[in-house]
Amino acid sequence: MHAIRLSAARLLLVGFGIVLFGSAAGAVPKTYVFSGKLTSNRGALINIPLIGNTSCDGAGLAKLTLMSGHGGASQTHLANNYGCVAHVPGKEISTTGAGVGGAFVFPTKAFSRPPSGNVLVVPAATPIKQIFTSFGVTGPRKTPITPLGGSMVGSYAPAAFRHFEKGAWMTQTGRQGSMFTWCWGNPACAKVTQGTRPLIVKYTGGGSAFGGTMAYVVSSGPNPSNIAVAAAPGGPIGFGILASMGSGSQPTGRGYAVSKSDMGTKGPVWGMYQASAMGQITMVSFYLGMTFPKVYNYNRGFPWTTKTVLARNTGTFAGNPRVTTLTAMGGDDVTAMGKRNISLVAGGVARSVIGPLISNTPEVAQMYLPEPGGALSLCAGTFALLAIAASRRGR
């Protein structure tokens, strides 16, 4: 009788441990403190955010890498050599359970980089000389603050904002599949030459169809961001004022073929300038007035995915051939210790009018979301071991 009672107790304790362990590995909802990083790469001319406040480097999926090529051979490198935008400490995130594909709602204002003035020399984009950026980044907002627009909106309802799940593409406006090809002016294209502008975005295989929509806000700091344009060394030189963009979310990641347009103000023109040996403008003189034309930016953005994203531009810039291809792949996996890691990518394209220049620019944004180690699983496993030990002592 005593042996029977011990067996029953042993089974109860071991069963309790197995239930806990099985719950951790299954679809039991769990909440944990959020961490991660975000960045965006727009090729050789403009990266937004230009300067981050944490490294894009790391191990496994935490190392955000991008393959890029400019008219020829391509190479793999960090997603943004200027850094990624860091997470805001203390934010919480809830999922439907541990494991690949577990759905979650993205927390609001989870990323932040305060505005800070930085000067970047752009030697490979003549006549662009340098960019001064004081852009700050925050996001996502609780709800979209900019009306959805674009070639696919029509009468379709927009996707659930900040919801990430398997098969999210089925609720994203106008999409016919998890993989697609899109050209400016011709969404049903197969190659870049079939669009009205030399820009193309492709979502292909190489990952699961996990994803969702989430936007971030880019806003200007106390000093206006600008781009310096000079056709000849020494001058004249004009400064195109970049729009603050604080009035609305960036289109990349917000939905399928979402559009957003920005317009800056007129900028100053100077008759002469001097630059350092490294190319940074150190002095301007002979003010000619606020006559540099307004800068216009026309953007199209696409959702976040764990699949492979390619964005490309062809054509010319300032009369010179310009072909840039950006490619990145996401991922969703769980380590042997029960830690889930998610790397998401989103594509986009932009057409910028900077005075006499027209720039067609591809964009790939990337985001890393690590889940803490399986604390619940570890606790459950400990209970199971204690139960086994207790039963052996009783025997």
PyMOL commands that set and color helices and strands:
alter all, ss='L'
color gray80, all
select helices_A, chain A and resi 2-25+60-62+168-171+192-194+375-394
alter helices_A, ss='H'
color red, helices_A
select strands_A, chain A and resi 30-33+37-41+65-70+74-78+85-86+92-95+104-105+111-113+118-121+128-133+136-139+163-166+180-183+199-204+210-212+217-219+226-229+237-241+258-263+267-275+281-292+296-301+304-305+308-313+316-317+320-321+324-329+331-334+340-354+357-370
alter strands_A, ss='S'
color yellow, strands_A
deselect
rebuild
show_as cartoon
